[in-house]
């Protein structure tokens, strides 16, 4: 065990060396890719099942598109705001312009 505990997760990007930044980027990329594929597969399977039950073909592609839209929304929610949040903080992790 490394002994870092949760401290490894809360380190700032400026504290990481180049190899750690590359590994973090690859990890994030694979996670985003996995969310996209799992959304397509899960909602496509649900649409396929509904299509079989009602004897229609349209629920399968509709389910895949819905799954893709939900996955994109989740990725934007989870990863899209990260850079803007880090830019708005000062050195101690407080929001700039906030007196608290």
QUILINNOR-V730658 format. One record per backbone hydrogen bond with DSSP energy under -1.0 kcal/mol. NH is the residue of the N-H (numbers start at 0). CO is the residue of the C=O. E is the energy in kcal/mol with one decimal. If there is no record, write none. Layout:
BEGIN
((NH/CO/E) (NH/CO/E))
END
This chain:
BEGIN
((6/3/-1.6) (9/5/-1.3) (14/11/-1.4) (15/12/-1.1) (20/16/-2.2) (21/17/-2.3) (22/18/-2.3) (23/19/-2.5) (24/20/-2.4) (25/21/-2.5) (26/22/-2.4) (27/23/-2.3) (28/24/-2.5) (29/25/-2.5) (30/26/-2.0) (31/27/-2.5) (32/28/-2.5) (33/29/-2.4) (34/30/-2.2) (35/31/-2.1) (36/32/-2.4) (37/33/-2.7) (38/34/-2.1) (39/35/-2.0) (40/36/-2.7) (41/37/-2.8) (42/38/-2.0) (43/39/-1.8) (44/40/-2.4) (45/41/-2.1) (46/42/-2.5) (47/43/-2.6) (48/44/-2.4) (49/45/-2.4) (50/46/-2.7) (51/47/-2.4) (52/48/-1.9) (53/49/-2.2) (55/50/-2.1) (61/57/-1.9) (62/58/-2.6) (63/59/-2.1) (64/60/-2.4) (65/61/-2.3) (66/62/-2.6) (67/63/-2.3) (68/64/-2.4) (69/65/-2.5) (70/66/-2.3) (71/67/-2.6) (72/68/-2.3) (73/69/-2.4) (74/70/-2.5) (75/71/-2.5) (76/72/-2.4) (77/73/-2.8) (78/74/-3.1) (79/75/-1.2) (84/80/-1.9) (85/81/-1.9) (86/82/-1.8) (87/83/-1.0) (88/85/-1.1) (89/93/-2.9) (92/89/-1.6) (95/87/-2.7) (97/94/-1.6))
END
